[in-house]
Amino acid sequence: MKVRMVGWIVAPAAVMVAMGIWGPSGRVAGQSADIPQSRAWLLGPIPEGTGNVPSHSGCPGEPKLLRPCAQEKANQFDPPRTPDGKPNFQGMWARTNGTGTDSRSAFILEEHEGNRAEQVPAGKSLIVDPPDGLIPYQPWAKAKREEIMKTYIDQVSNCLPPGVPRHFLAPGIYQIVQSPGYVIFVLEHAGHTRIVPTDGRAHIGGKARLWQGDSVGHWEGNTLVVDTTNVNGQAFLSILPRDFTSANLHVVERYTLFDTDSIFFEATLEDPTVFTRPWTIAWGRTRMPGKNLELFEEACHEGNRSDTFSVPNLMFLGLDHSPKP
Amino acid sequence: MKKRLGGLLIVFSVPLLTLGFVAGQNSTARSAAYVPPRASDGHPDVSGFWQALNTAPSFDIEDHAARVGVPAGYGVVEGGALPYQESALEKKRANFNKRLTDDTVPKCFLPGVPRITYMPFPFQIIQTFPSKRGDPEFGLDRDLGIVISYEYLDAVRYIHTNGRPHPGHGDRWMGDSRAHWEGDTLVVDVTEFNEEPWFDASGNFHSDALHVIERYTRTGPDTLKYEATIEDPKVFTRPWKMTIPLYRRQEPQLRLLEYYCHAYREEDRLRSVK
């Protein structure tokens, strides 16, 4: 099998189809087959609470409803632990999101109608704060987002990392492993790996700007808290539209097991250059069923024959899209 | 003029000689006596940030003189010249002449194994907590065992220690890695390569029949001996071996940064267009 994926969009779905965990029946890893996939709401409107979470978790999938439900369960849940006494997140984790079974739905953060041309199903907002579910852009930034959409392609399409917090929203095979002092998030796509030290160290110097930012973690009770700064401001938060930040972005992520097979995730994003206030997104991941799952090499840039690099007006790299602080 | 060149050569080679000498002493003297600390899986702790100090093999794995941009250096091939088959030797010479266009590393492609080990970038070996019966993930995922994350290209290798065989799909830039322990040595069996990456920037090459057996052995608190046995019946007349001492990076609270080669190249190109 040639694992030379050209496109980000096709790759995870193809892998999942190949592995028999996603298919025309609408079954996605972690979802029991009793949740119907109704094509009727593909384009909207979307029923309240719609989402793809494991039925055994007993929580709705829509982030604003998932959040209180998962938090309440987490308060009463004593998670399995690794030998160092920390909650055990090890394993393969499928994404759950606010809309349902289609892997493309989480490409959009805000509530949205379906789009047949883009093959995107309708979806609920992943934003749990502010309550209106919209990204609190400053006016100039909201206008900028429209311009970006027409001008630049998504960095992930060029085999660059999704950045933070999008890494944990990425579709495809996703594994978390732990070792003393580290939590390691392994995304199969292009082998993009995040290694988070949990020793409470300080961030690196401000001049070092990174696609994935500098992430440092610590444990608050049973929750892994990851603080990220030093981003380069070039990684879009989503593909449709290209939600963006400046290099002043500060992200605080919180990962909590609320039962053996379910992670509740939320991330607060703060960027005074682009947003009017901090805002929070949330979703879940659920343990993938199946046995003996194993990551493959997915060489991305090596197999990229899409020639996007020859179309400079479609590239955002090296161009500034936010005012200097 | 002649004198100055001679001086340059000495500048380049003396430190390399010294390093080689010290490293050789360390590995032979200590490997017998040194008892490495244990990881949570009970095996020697090989985790941490490692890097090859001798980067000469990334230019040429054989002994070589200096040329523009390339310091002279000692190769890492044991027993002298590489045992190329006759036709392969011709291809190697052709590769050398076309090295600036045909090497895949300048295209920002994955450099393969073992080449990534002696690129001038650090890498982190992570020994994960082994899954045991009763753990929620037990039997669902295949115990990942060891992950090697390389700063270069954000490349990652999953070193499976679950006892399963190579899956047989082939065609991988970094091969498929299956490991076991022989005493205190981590032995990684790597196959299912494609034929794209070279061993170095001088055209030393392999086919898709490449089979690499890597051996990682702690020889001291801050040294890790790396040995790689190379088999490729389509290219070489016999197996051959390279040995490279790896050193622990000493900076406190080190973390891998990023080297997304193709992003920086594109950035440069766009700036020149603007």
Interface residues (C-beta under 8 A of the other chain):
Chain A: M1 K2 V3 P80 T82 P83 D84 N88 Q90 G91 M92 N158 C159 L160 P161 Q175 V177 Q178 S179 P180 Y182 I184 V186 A190 G191 H192 T193 I195 P197 D199 R201 A202 I204 A208 L210 W211 Q212 D214 T260 D261 R287 M288 P289 G290 K291 N292 L293 E294 L295 F296 E297 A299 H301 E302 F309 P312 M315 L317 G318 L319
Chain B: A39 S40 S47 T104 C108 F109 L110 Q124 I126 Q127 T128 F129 S131 D135 P136 E137 G139 L140 D141 R142 L144 V147 S149 D154 A155 V156 Y158 H160 R164 P167 H169 D171 R172 W173 M174 D176 E196 Q253 R255 L256 L257 E258 Y260 H262 A263 E266 E267 D268 R269 L270 R271 V273
